[in-house]
Amino acid sequence: MKLKRLMMATLIPLLLSVFTSDSLANTKHSVINQLGEYLYLITYQDYDYDDYLSVRNENKQLVDFGCSAVHNGQFFGRNFDAKFDEVPQYIIYVPSTQDRYASIGMAYSFSKKTFAEMDENAYTSLPWSMVDGVNEKGVAVCVSTCPTKDLEFYIAKLGTAFGKPELDLSTVTRFLLDNAQSAKHAVELLQGRNILDNIEKPKSSKVLPSGFHFMIADEKEQYIVEFISNQMCITKDDPVMTNFFNTLLPQYTAHSKGIERYNVMKEHYKWGAKGLDGMSRLMKAVMFTRAYDVSNYPVRYTDVGLGYDKDLDVDVTNGIINNDFKMKNHIMDRIATTRVRRNEPGVWQTASTSVYDLKNLIFRLYSQEDYSRCFEFALKE
């Protein structure tokens, strides 16, 4: 499988800058091409799970991101939402070998290192830190956070299936892109593993304890994989995922997040079947900075007002927001006074929008909510 850069009318060509450094001498990847601000393209010829485990503790992963995902036929869309903090994102291309399928997708340095701070250990972890991608079999995978405060427990310390081969939760996307022949096969692969949650959680009192859930799709079907009370829960009939447990629908938990984004994608779901442009339009409709727009409908209370509110000294839950007029006004005031400028530290935005054609194996990317230009790549024989 070869990677082909597609040049289209919607793509503004950029001069590629090539970075090399002594710290990369022992890594198993190519030189790094810069495509845009905070965006890089890198090819990994090889990587090893044991290598990742050896540096995992040195390259601690901090979980603090949102996301939206939707699947409609051969098209799959995904927004990766995070606070702006000058952390680079990487398009990761992996060619096929006897032991893995070719794939392409997005990785994020959860160690929160800037490009200048990235070292050999960080690059060893990077291919295992995939947030979304597609492989040559047309299997797409993405990961999203999910507040777990309402659960008695999420994943037990000994994992989901003690005694089976271990799989770190943060490496699930990489594992499935390498090995899954179909969406159904991906689920079967996970069922044969002992999945452990070794991810470090933010210690801020304002951040709810979170876990991961996954959407896995091919042309024919999709699955949402979640973990509740140490059980792997599979939802097959829902093609939309944000930041709450789809398994628990129709009852949201008290700390469900991304409800409004979920409803927008449900309402305009048909857009996603209208090619890459249609799916791009759908994902733009749920880009994260819309949460700060008081004229936006529906107002995204659950994106800006969830979790512990230090000003009110209460947990701001979906139930409170829906039933408390004073709380609604408080959240509206917060939205109205939030300054939204591109690349303002601490402001949440959609760091990347990934759109996949699962039939033709095309990957389209928009970076930093700039929908005036895109990058397109194709996995080709």
Buried (B, 14 or more C-beta within 10 A) or exposed (E): BEBEEBEEEBBEEBEEEEEEEEEBEEBBBBEBBBBBEBBBBBBBEBBEBEBBBEBBEEBEBBBBBBBBBBBBBBBBBBBBBBBBBBBBBBBBBBBBEEEBBBBBBBBBBBBBBEBEEBBBBBBBBBBBBBBBBBBBBBBBBBBBBBBBBBBEEBBEEEBBBEEEEBBBBBBBBBBBBBBBBBBBBBBEBBBEBBBBBBBEBEEEEEBBBBBBBBBBBBBEBBBBBBBBEBEBBBBEEBBBBBBBBBBBEEEBBBBBBBBBBBBBBEEBBEBBEBBBEBBBBBBBBBBBBBBBBEEBEEBBBBBBBBBBBEEEEEBBBBEBBEEBEEBBEBBBEBBEEBEBEEEEEEBBBBBBBBBBBBEEBBBBBBBBBBBEBBBBBBBBE
